[in-house]
Amino acid sequence: MRLPRFRTRLFVLLALLALVPSIVLTAAWSGMAARLLPLVGGVGAWEQVVTDGDAAITLARSQPGSAAADSALAAHEVLLAESRVQARRVGFLAQRSVQAVVIVGLVLLLVLTGIASRIAGHLSRQLSRPVDELVRWTTRIAQGEPLPAPGDEEGRGAPEFGVLRDEMRRMAREIAAGRATAIEAERLAAFRESARQVAHEIKNPLTPIRFAIASLRQSTTLTPKEREALEVLDVESARLDAMAKHFAQFGRLPEGPIAPVDLAALVRTTAPMTVPSEITLELETDAELVVPGRHDALQRALTNLLLNAIDAVRAREGDGERRILVRTALVDGAPLLAVRDTGCGVGAEALPRIFEPYVTAKTGGTGLGLAIVKQTMLAHGGRVEASSVPGAGTEIRLWFPRADAAPDRVVASPAPRAS
């Protein structure tokens, strides 16, 4: 059996709470008035009759047959007649008064019923509309639909409902962020699985090819044309080997023990070995900036950023400044590692996708360098940001968790699969 709507049930409950006491009080008042009115109207007249009668009887007994006694009895007889008439009048009025009292009670009951229904209707609207709206909001949250903006609510209700709406909006944002994170994690897991498969398929035939090329290099009977073809095979197989390594790196999460890593020292040792001499390298590092993490994974991420910056600087047209700036800093308690270049820059339409796997504008690139950087930062509980001006350069910022964050936010690496 289907229950009535919440508003209907609430209205009936509030109406009963108001009407039942009104009906009981009206019935009690009418009954008491019907009983008391006949007893009140003739009290004064009958007391006077009793007083005069006592006096007449006393005089008749003390002076029987006297004129005073006869006069007192006659006066008492007249008073009895008047009292009888007055009592009949009171009885007549008492009967009519009972009917009037009942009618007035019914009128008051109708008035109270109207007032109670209005109050019950108002309270039911104030309570049921916001509740019905919030119930619909739960459905929208479950389906991933956006909630109405503040000010667009259907039923305002009491201020407490406003607090509840704000909390539900906050909860919806957190649920949406959790869904997006879960979807991103599933997507990256699928990309990592495909990258592992590709790396495996490339390495299997590539290893004997590299051995064969090395063996042919030792031969002295090759013609110049054959040696030229061998050089092409060597270069292309080396490119495939580098590609396979990129796929293998992306196909697994950072491995190794979690330990304190000094970002400033990491930058001072890695950047000079990676950036070529024809590009100006500037370092802005704090004396010490330690984060919990995996040194090798962070070093690979920094190397990928530097290689990407080097390619961007070399791809820039003209004779502009060729410079790469690497800095570390503590910003509002959050460690920051940033790499800025004066390269060709990235367009606004392409900038949001530069961290996605297999997205690249470079010929022969795998599009995994920045994807590995993002995966490394996510595994360390951090995030990555990018800003760019076409023709002026790009800056990529790696934000690590605040110093007061728990070190166990670093994601553990799964066990490697057998190849």
Long-range contacts (C-beta under 8 A, 24 or more apart in sequence): 5-128, 6-128, 6-131, 6-132, 7-124, 7-125, 7-128, 7-129, 7-132, 10-123, 10-124, 10-127, 10-128, 11-120, 11-121, 11-124, 11-128, 14-116, 14-119, 14-120, 14-123, 14-124, 15-116, 15-117, 15-120, 18-112, 18-115, 18-116, 18-119, 18-120, 19-112, 19-113, 19-116, 22-109, 22-112, 22-113, 22-116, 23-109, 26-105, 26-106, 26-108, 26-109, 26-112, 27-105, 29-101, 29-105, 30-101, 30-102, 30-105, 33-97, 33-98, 33-101, 34-98, 34-101, 34-102, 37-94, 37-97, 37-98, 37-101, 38-90, 38-91, 38-94, 41-90, 41-91, 41-93, 41-94, 42-83, 42-86, 42-87, 42-90, 45-82, 45-83, 45-86, 45-87, 46-83, 46-87, 48-79, 48-83, 49-76, 49-79, 49-80, 49-83, 52-76, 52-79, 53-80, 125-155, 126-157, 126-158, 127-157, 128-155, 129-154, 129-155, 129-157, 130-155, 130-156, 130-157, 130-158, 130-161, 130-164, 134-161, 134-164, 134-165, 134-168, 137-165, 137-168, 137-172, 138-168, 141-168, 141-171, 141-172, 141-175, 144-176, 144-179, 146-172, 147-172, 188-357, 188-375, 188-378, 191-250, 191-357, 191-358, 191-371, 192-250, 192-251, 192-252, 192-253, 192-375, 193-251, 195-247, 195-248, 195-250, 195-251, 195-357, 195-368, 196-247, 196-248, 196-251, 196-252, 196-417, 198-244, 198-247, 199-244, 199-245, 199-247, 199-248, 199-251, 200-419, 202-240, 202-243, 202-244, 202-247, 203-244, 203-248, 203-419, 206-237, 206-240, 206-241, 206-244, 209-233, 209-237, 210-237, 210-241, 213-237, 239-364, 243-366, 246-366, 246-368, 246-369, 246-372, 247-366, 247-368, 249-300, 249-368, 249-372, 250-357, 250-368, 250-371, 250-372, 250-375, 252-413, 252-414, 252-416, 253-375, 253-379, 253-411, 253-412, 253-413, 253-414, 254-293, 254-294, 254-296, 254-297, 254-298, 254-376, 254-379, 254-380, 254-411, 254-413, 255-294, 255-296, 255-297, 255-413, 255-416, 256-294, 256-295, 256-296, 256-297, 256-413, 257-294, 258-292, 258-293, 258-294, 258-407, 258-410, 259-292, 259-293, 259-294, 259-295, 260-290, 260-291, 260-292, 261-290, 261-291, 261-292, 261-293, 261-294, 261-295, 261-298, 262-288, 262-289, 262-290, 263-289, 263-290, 263-291, 263-298, 263-328, 263-335, 263-337, 263-400, 264-288, 264-289, 264-328, 266-295, 266-298, 266-299, 266-302, 267-302, 267-326, 267-328, 267-337, 270-299, 270-302, 270-303, 270-306, 271-302, 271-306, 271-324, 271-326, 274-303, 274-306, 274-307, 274-310, 275-306, 275-310, 275-324, 276-310, 278-322, 279-310, 279-313, 279-322, 279-323, 279-324, 280-321, 280-322, 280-323, 280-324, 281-323, 281-324, 281-326, 282-323, 282-324, 282-325, 282-326, 283-325, 283-326, 283-327, 284-325, 284-326, 284-327, 284-328, 284-329, 285-326, 285-327, 285-328, 286-328, 286-329, 286-330, 289-328, 289-329, 289-330, 289-335, 291-335, 291-380, 291-400, 291-401, 292-380, 292-407, 292-410, 293-380, 293-400, 293-410, 294-380, 294-410, 297-376, 297-379, 297-380, 298-376, 298-380, 300-372, 300-376, 301-372, 301-373, 301-376, 301-377, 301-398, 302-337, 302-339, 304-369, 304-370, 304-372, 304-373, 305-339, 305-370, 305-373, 305-396, 305-398, 306-339, 307-369, 308-369, 308-370, 308-396, 309-339, 309-340, 309-341, 309-343, 309-394, 310-341, 311-343, 311-362, 312-341, 312-343, 312-344, 312-345, 312-393, 312-394, 313-341, 313-342, 313-343, 314-343, 315-343, 315-344, 315-362, 316-342, 316-343, 316-344, 316-391, 317-344, 330-403, 333-402, 333-403, 333-404, 334-399, 334-400, 334-401, 334-402, 335-399, 335-400, 335-403, 336-397, 336-398, 336-399, 336-400, 337-397, 337-398, 337-400, 338-395, 338-396, 338-397, 338-398, 339-395, 339-396, 340-393, 340-394, 340-395, 340-396, 341-393, 341-394, 341-395, 342-392, 342-393, 343-393, 343-394, 344-390, 344-391, 345-388, 345-389, 345-390, 345-391, 345-392, 345-393, 345-394, 346-386, 346-388, 346-390, 346-394, 347-388, 347-390, 351-386, 351-387, 351-388, 354-386, 355-384, 355-386, 370-396, 373-398, 378-411, 379-410, 379-411, 379-413, 380-409, 380-410, 380-411, 381-405, 381-409, 381-410, 381-411
